[in-house]
């Protein structure tokens, strides 16, 4: 039992570190990608090719003056960013990073917790994520912050429905809510869920963009209308935590898309190459991270390509396009499943 | 058992804080924590599905909407309309009636251990789904129709009336 707890603690520490480091370097990657898209260099002064830039940014955040506005609610002003970063960090708990590793006769499952309602757990944590933004925006006692917070809340609720409905269609195919089983089912290449749920994936991805407050759905922090949105009054590391939580959310939703629809740690010909289980696991983890980085790049690509939606367009897309499409997808999936069961 | 008592204490404490705090936004936040403690209770009862659904629906959606409305209205102590004494008395009497009903109901209740211990895994999604769609299909469908009615009603109320030319 003690060895089990120790093993899980180490795994938690590793996952936590990896998600923080990836969030850190996503900031650099974002600026590099922006530079690439706009035909310029991006940050390249700190370290070789700008590799130390995130450390400098982090240091700058820590040493800046911490300002709590006089009219702000002191406790909730601090609770806001705290909650944002906590909810961002705990959502990675149910993601299966790889198969089992055998270390010294001991089998180590590379997943922190394989609870049998894994998909719903992630969904719940995502739903909770909006509290950080709302509480922070309200506690700032600033009209722009409040507007940003309210936008975040209504956007998050609207897109959660579409997201949930797209997942239901996926669950009809997989027949389980456990993340570990969903990924294990997609072994090889032809079993990936993207081949049976392309429409569901599109809806899920659009909603993931909206839940992460990324362009083209970044209206809660729309600087042309709202100064800085919900974090207008924030400075120093508290602003840093909000930005960090956004990047961690991006990382987790990329991992989620890769795990649910693109086979997670599975890669083509994984069992045909005659590799030992440990090698399959290690390569699988690397492949999984490759897929995640691909999605993170896609997030950035979209950000520097598309303009921002108008707010009514955002709501129309969510309620009048995605939700009916997701329901149609559920019906379609049901019909196809029944036809398959009866005739094939 | 000690976890249960601790969580139960927290639940009651935050429920009381919900009532006694002056600021409506704080009140909603305390209610959110209360729902969170209820989620822990469900997990202690091995009802994982109910726990997560409580988490998603109440904490993640309904309370966000509550908070949304309160922030939009920006209510505080100054803007709160003074309620007349009559309303307060009526409220107190109604509350007492509810307590009396609950006390009467709980007094005659007899906990049957067999029902709880019969199937400890009844709260898992697979078992719950089978029970809902076999034994309790009719009540389940009727409650879904009830929800649909409420939804249609809300849309009807929110929709602007089209004037006849």
Interface residues (C-beta under 8 A of the other chain):
Chain A: X76 X115 X116 X117 X120 X121 X123 X124 X126 X127 X128 X130 X131 X134 X135 X137 X138 X146 X149 X150 X153 X154 X156 X157 X160 X177
Chain B: X25 X29 X32 X48 X49 X52 X53 X55 X56 X59 X60 X61 X64 X65 X67 X68 X71 X72 X74 X124 X125
